[in-house]
Amino acid sequence: MDVSAHLVLAALRRRATHVAPIAPGDGDMTAVALTFGDRTVLAIAFDYGARHGSIGIREADQIVRVFQCARSEGVAIALLLETSGIRVTDGTAGIASLRRVLREAADARLDGLPMLAVVLRCAFGGASILAALCERRLIHPDSLYGMSGPRLIGESVGSARFDAADPAAVRSLLAGDARGGVDGFELVGPDIQAVADGIASWLQSAHVAPLTAANLIHAGSALRNRLTREHLPLTPAATPAGAQLDKFLSALLPGTRVLRQLPDITVVVSDGRPGMRVLALQAPDGTGARSSLALAEALLAPSPPERTVILVDTPGHSATPDEERVVLSDYLAHLALSIRLAHRRGEVVDVVVAGLGGGGIQGALGSGATSVSMAPEARLLVLPPAALRALDKEQRDDEGRLDEALQTGAVDAPFPVAA
């Protein structure tokens, strides 16, 4: 039975006591304000028939406008998702689109806006982070959900470890009936009416509940327990601070420096600037759940400094079965919320792309940060190399460079590095 976003939206329209179309601008999304008794929800329906439901520049603008409307009116928002994620063909502008969308969603979540994600056909990449930012997720048993699609995972780890052509292997890792057993997901009935019932039930119990640091610390503990249950390694990766890192540290932290190693992260402080620290994220194979959580925990720790600089050198997120088993999207969403909370309570959190950046990790970092800058020789990758291979694509040599990143809004400023 076809359970598309537009069919679910049609079922909700029939139930509503009042329906008001929303005009968020041009794009493939449909947005409607639906009133049920004394409760109103702004629903955004994706359209998989239009370029696999991907979020292009115009669609990102539509989502941002609907979130802004919901925040100004203090009403709930529901995302009816069937999407491949950010539109790859937008290049660096797609990274900027993800940054804008996740920022609006994180602000809405921190404000306590009731937010529901309904995962129908699929939600991949940045769209899975968007769903994870919601307070609640309903997921259809036949849907697929993850930071990485089957082809990317297979390309990253090899068919012997994960066969993307095996439907049973794909379902056991990414399908809704597998996700339904993970904290944060609620499996919904397979037909349209059951999905509509789930949405209506959520709306009746939804209430405004702003997120606090204590809430996020508690959520982080649950995420750490998930890593332990799934036996994902927590030992620090061997990523020594080399000459490339030292060049940036010299520009940021004069004086005697002290380094401490976390999973894929080097924490650096200096007696020359006691009110500042650097968190250097070096993950050559992609950023995973453990390093995302380590960053969030560092940002949420008591007595933070006035300024935190996150140095980034990673080609994107890690696309492995282990990362999807623990739901990497949840860790990236938690990181985005932690950075945004720090920024909103008056701390300065600056992200500096020192080498490689891009993908979901760049969206999570950039969406919450006070500012994002980029070194002249750095580069943003639209997709990790394995993802490009899986799609039989190559990133042009001129893509993702500083000038383009500034023009699209993926970064805010160049970062000066002494020779």
Buried (B, 14 or more C-beta within 10 A) or exposed (E): EEBBBBBBBEBBEEBBEEBEEBEBBEBBBBBBBBBBEEBBBBBBBBBBEEBBBBBBBBBBBBBBBBBBBBBEEEBBBBBBBBBBBBBBEBBBBBBBBBBBBBBBBBBBBBBBBBBBBBBBBBBBBBBBBBBBBBBBBBBBBBBBBBBBBBBBBBBBBEEEEBBBEEEEBBBEBBBBBBBBEBEBBEBBBBEBEBBBBBBBEBBEEBEEEEBEBEBBBEBBEEBBEBBEEBEBEEEBBEBEBEEBBEBBBEBBBEEEBEBEBBBBBBBBBBEEBEEBBBBBBBBEBBBBBBBBBBBBBBBBEEEBBEBBBBBBBBBBBBBBBBBBBBBBBBBBBBBBBBBBBBBBEEBBBBBBBBBBBBBBBBBBBBBBBBBBBBBEEBBBBBBBBBBBBBBEEEBEEEBBBBEBBBEBBBBBEBBEBEE
